Every structure is written in structure tokens, then in C-alpha cells.
């Protein structure tokens, strides 16, 4: 049976996606994106799983998710997909599609393209 790890993040999360690892890499994904819905202000955020290298006494992983960066998103996040390691796209309940650019060097995310459908 699969085990789940949950954390309260003070948002209603609609989508979660793992950031892809570099092609040919043997690493596992360590960063994931979330999109929120039905909040006064919705966000697209990037998180790190932190240091999950140690097991606790129950055999589960120790550590905590850490918010790397986030940006406000107009409307509910209806879908969220990564293009590559630095770009992801979010579909909004308002009919907009937004491409976000993630800068891993300084842990920031900015809007690269915002388009109405």
C-alpha cells in the first residue's frame, strides 16, 4: 500500500506536478509545482521536498516541504504542466493560459507569456 505525506499549506490545491529531471539523469525529482483554486487569491508555487534522505522510526521519510517561490494566478488553476525544467504552463478558469519561467539560481518565478483564449 502506498504511503502519503500531507502538509497544510493554507491553500486549496487543484494540481500538483513534478518538475522533470534533466534528460539522462539518474536523479529523482526533488521539486514540484502546485496550483490553487477557490481562494481569494490563487497561486502557482514551486516546492522542494527538502532532505528526505533519513528514515524516521516508522520507516517514513523525515523532512518537510519548503516553499521555493510562488506567484499570483488570476482565476482557479485548472491545469498545470511543465514544458522543461524552467518553463511551465497554467490554464485558468478565466480562459487565460500563462507560461511561467522558473529561475533556479535565485529561486524566482516570473510570467513569461500571458494569453487570453
ABEGO torsion letter per residue (X at the ends): XBBBBBBBAGBBBABBBBBBBBBGBABBBABBBBBBBGBABBBBBBBBAEBAABBBAAGBBBEBBBBABBBBBBEBBABBBBABAABBBBBBAAGBBBBBBBBAAAGBBBBABBBBX
